[in-house]
Amino acid sequence: MGRGRAKAKQTKVARELKYFSPDTDLNALERELRHANPHEPESVTESDQDDGDEYDDYADWAARH
């Protein structure tokens, strides 16, 4: 039936997201930030590393030429 209902639904969802303010546990946030050491880099595990993307082949080709 037209776009009226779909637009109304999108507007409702957008408004809910805009004005949604979840309860934030500021004490937990403070503990997390306090334990973080900015001078120590995070360890990168093998699963966190980038597996590459669609441009890796081009980068290899470009480096050779």
N, CA and C atoms as a LAMMPS dump frame, in Angstrom:
ITEM: TIMESTEP
0
ITEM: NUMBER OF ATOMS
195
ITEM: BOX BOUNDS ff ff ff
-5.0000000000000000e+02 5.0000000000000000e+02
-5.0000000000000000e+02 5.0000000000000000e+02
-5.0000000000000000e+02 5.0000000000000000e+02
ITEM: ATOMS id mol type element x y z
1 1 1 N 0.796 -1.179 0
2 1 2 C 0 0 0
3 1 3 C 0.848 1.255 0
4 2 1 N 1.625 1.651 -0.617
5 2 2 C 2.309 2.929 -0.506
6 2 3 C 3.409 2.949 0.535
7 3 1 N 3.96 4.104 0.681
8 3 2 C 5.131 4.243 1.54
9 3 3 C 4.808 4.846 2.895
10 4 1 N 3.576 5.234 3.133
11 4 2 C 3.202 5.904 4.373
12 4 3 C 3.507 5.118 5.622
13 5 1 N 3.092 3.853 5.65
14 5 2 C 3.321 3.038 6.842
15 5 3 C 4.791 2.751 7.049
16 6 1 N 5.507 2.469 5.968
17 6 2 C 6.942 2.175 6.082
18 6 3 C 7.689 3.399 6.599
19 7 1 N 7.342 4.563 6.095
20 7 2 C 7.998 5.794 6.539
21 7 3 C 7.663 6.079 7.996
22 8 1 N 6.433 5.845 8.382
23 8 2 C 6.034 6.06 9.775
24 8 3 C 6.8 5.127 10.704
25 9 1 N 6.961 3.887 10.278
26 9 2 C 7.716 2.916 11.08
27 9 3 C 9.175 3.345 11.201
28 10 1 N 9.79 3.776 10.099
29 10 2 C 11.18 4.229 10.138
30 10 3 C 11.333 5.442 11.034
31 11 1 N 10.376 6.358 10.977
32 11 2 C 10.419 7.552 11.816
33 11 3 C 10.318 7.17 13.284
34 12 1 N 9.45 6.222 13.592
35 12 2 C 9.278 5.769 14.972
36 12 3 C 10.556 5.128 15.487
37 13 1 N 11.153 4.259 14.698
38 13 2 C 12.386 3.59 15.098
39 13 3 C 13.512 4.604 15.263
40 14 1 N 13.634 5.545 14.341
41 14 2 C 14.68 6.562 14.424
42 14 3 C 14.5 7.409 15.679
43 15 1 N 13.285 7.763 15.994
44 15 2 C 13.025 8.572 17.183
45 15 3 C 13.379 7.797 18.449
46 16 1 N 13.036 6.5 18.481
47 16 2 C 13.377 5.677 19.647
48 16 3 C 14.889 5.587 19.821
49 17 1 N 15.612 5.412 18.723
50 17 2 C 17.063 5.328 18.808
51 17 3 C 17.675 6.66 19.237
52 18 1 N 17.116 7.751 18.753
53 18 2 C 17.662 9.07 19.056
54 18 3 C 17.527 9.4 20.538
55 19 1 N 16.397 9.08 21.118
56 19 2 C 16.137 9.462 22.497
57 19 3 C 16.359 8.336 23.49
58 20 1 N 16.872 7.197 23.055
59 20 2 C 17.139 6.073 23.944
60 20 3 C 18.394 6.365 24.744
61 21 1 N 18.301 6.313 26.047
62 21 2 C 19.474 6.537 26.891
63 21 3 C 19.561 5.4 27.908
64 22 1 N 20.362 4.391 27.604
65 22 2 C 20.476 3.264 28.527
66 22 3 C 21.195 3.686 29.808
67 23 1 N 20.939 2.963 30.871
68 23 2 C 21.639 3.229 32.124
69 23 3 C 23.09 2.831 31.956
70 24 1 N 23.998 3.759 32.214
71 24 2 C 25.42 3.51 32.064
72 24 3 C 26.022 3.268 33.43
73 25 1 N 26.778 2.184 33.54
74 25 2 C 27.467 1.874 34.783
75 25 3 C 28.796 2.622 34.783
76 26 1 N 28.774 3.825 35.341
77 26 2 C 29.959 4.677 35.314
78 26 3 C 31.089 4.107 36.162
79 27 1 N 30.752 3.381 37.205
80 27 2 C 31.798 2.775 38.039
81 27 3 C 32.557 1.705 37.251
82 28 1 N 31.845 0.902 36.481
83 28 2 C 32.497 -0.119 35.67
84 28 3 C 33.353 0.525 34.591
85 29 1 N 32.873 1.606 34.012
86 29 2 C 33.643 2.32 32.998
87 29 3 C 34.923 2.893 33.603
88 30 1 N 34.816 3.458 34.79
89 30 2 C 35.996 4.009 35.454
90 30 3 C 37.02 2.913 35.754
91 31 1 N 36.558 1.755 36.229
92 31 2 C 37.473 0.636 36.502
93 31 3 C 38.165 0.186 35.228
94 32 1 N 37.407 0.106 34.14
95 32 2 C 37.986 -0.337 32.87
96 32 3 C 39.037 0.654 32.374
97 33 1 N 38.745 1.925 32.471
98 33 2 C 39.687 2.937 32.009
99 33 3 C 40.909 3.024 32.915
100 34 1 N 40.725 2.786 34.184
101 34 2 C 41.83 2.843 35.124
102 34 3 C 42.823 1.714 34.888
103 35 1 N 42.334 0.551 34.49
104 35 2 C 43.2 -0.609 34.277
105 35 3 C 43.885 -0.572 32.917
106 36 1 N 43.435 0.251 32.038
107 36 2 C 44.048 0.337 30.714
108 36 3 C 45.35 1.119 30.824
109 37 1 N 46.427 0.559 30.259
110 37 2 C 47.723 1.219 30.29
111 37 3 C 48.001 1.768 28.898
112 38 1 N 48.01 3.09 28.725
113 38 2 C 48.187 3.657 27.388
114 38 3 C 49.589 3.451 26.821
115 39 1 N 50.555 3.148 27.679
116 39 2 C 51.936 2.982 27.216
117 39 3 C 52.231 1.558 26.77
118 40 1 N 51.348 0.647 27.057
119 40 2 C 51.56 -0.753 26.704
120 40 3 C 50.649 -1.123 25.532
121 41 1 N 51.223 -1.472 24.367
122 41 2 C 50.368 -1.815 23.221
123 41 3 C 49.629 -3.122 23.477
124 42 1 N 48.46 -3.193 22.904
125 42 2 C 47.667 -4.408 23.037
126 42 3 C 48.304 -5.52 22.221
127 43 1 N 48.25 -6.717 22.762
128 43 2 C 48.795 -7.833 22.002
129 43 3 C 47.812 -8.216 20.906
130 44 1 N 48.34 -8.527 19.749
131 44 2 C 47.508 -8.878 18.605
132 44 3 C 47.615 -10.379 18.406
133 45 1 N 46.484 -11.042 18.488
134 45 2 C 46.477 -12.478 18.267
135 45 3 C 46.285 -12.764 16.788
136 46 1 N 46.523 -13.978 16.411
137 46 2 C 46.414 -14.343 15.002
138 46 3 C 44.988 -14.153 14.492
139 47 1 N 44.005 -14.387 15.354
140 47 2 C 42.614 -14.236 14.917
141 47 3 C 42.241 -12.765 14.739
142 48 1 N 42.968 -11.839 15.408
143 48 2 C 42.683 -10.418 15.278
144 48 3 C 43.296 -9.807 14.029
145 49 1 N 44.273 -10.477 13.44
146 49 2 C 44.962 -9.907 12.292
147 49 3 C 44.061 -9.929 11.068
148 50 1 N 44.286 -8.955 10.196
149 50 2 C 43.508 -8.839 8.968
150 50 3 C 43.908 -9.949 8.01
151 51 1 N 42.948 -10.633 7.455
152 51 2 C 43.225 -11.72 6.518
153 51 3 C 43.48 -11.2 5.112
154 52 1 N 43.466 -9.906 4.951
155 52 2 C 43.66 -9.333 3.628
156 52 3 C 42.334 -8.897 3.049
157 53 1 N 42.428 -8.23 1.931
158 53 2 C 41.206 -7.814 1.284
159 53 3 C 41.355 -7.963 -0.218
160 54 1 N 40.403 -7.483 -0.946
161 54 2 C 40.377 -7.693 -2.387
162 54 3 C 41.466 -6.929 -3.119
163 55 1 N 42.129 -5.979 -2.466
164 55 2 C 43.145 -5.173 -3.128
165 55 3 C 44.574 -5.666 -2.866
166 56 1 N 44.732 -6.747 -2.092
167 56 2 C 46.076 -7.253 -1.805
168 56 3 C 46.807 -7.681 -3.075
169 57 1 N 46.112 -8.343 -3.974
170 57 2 C 46.754 -8.781 -5.21
171 57 3 C 47.238 -7.589 -6.025
172 58 1 N 46.438 -6.535 -6.071
173 58 2 C 46.831 -5.337 -6.804
174 58 3 C 48.038 -4.674 -6.146
175 59 1 N 48.06 -4.631 -4.816
176 59 2 C 49.181 -4.016 -4.11
177 59 3 C 50.466 -4.785 -4.399
178 60 1 N 50.388 -6.108 -4.427
179 60 2 C 51.567 -6.907 -4.749
180 60 3 C 52.024 -6.636 -6.181
181 61 1 N 51.083 -6.569 -7.09
182 61 2 C 51.411 -6.314 -8.492
183 61 3 C 52.029 -4.923 -8.653
184 62 1 N 51.437 -3.931 -7.979
185 62 2 C 51.933 -2.57 -8.074
186 62 3 C 53.341 -2.445 -7.491
187 63 1 N 53.619 -3.195 -6.446
188 63 2 C 54.945 -3.128 -5.824
189 63 3 C 56.016 -3.697 -6.765
190 64 1 N 55.646 -4.646 -7.557
191 64 2 C 56.621 -5.254 -8.497
192 64 3 C 56.837 -4.374 -9.717
193 65 1 N 55.889 -3.516 -10.072
194 65 2 C 56.01 -2.731 -11.315
195 65 3 C 56.235 -1.312 -11.057
